[in-house]
Amino acid sequence: MQGTVKDFDTATASGSVLLDDGSELPFDAEAFAAGGLRLLRFGQRVNLAHDGARVTAITLSTLPLP
C-alpha cells in the first residue's frame, strides 16, 4: 500500500498518511521504528505494511518494506 505523508510529529514519532483514495490512515511510533527511518516530511511518498487493523511499518517508496 502506498500513500503520502500528511503529518509527522518528531516528538512522538507518529503521524498520518493520505492514501491514494483520499482516506487518512494514522501510524504510531512502533510502525515508524519498524521502517528504519529517522524522519518523514510532509508530502513524502511512502510504502505501508498493514495488518488489517493498523499500520505495522512505514518506509520510503524507494526502500523495501521490512
Secondary structure, 3 states (H helix, E strand, C coil): CEEEEEEEECCCCEEEEEECCCCEEEECHHHHHHCCCCCCCCCCEEEEEECCCCEEEEEECCCCCC
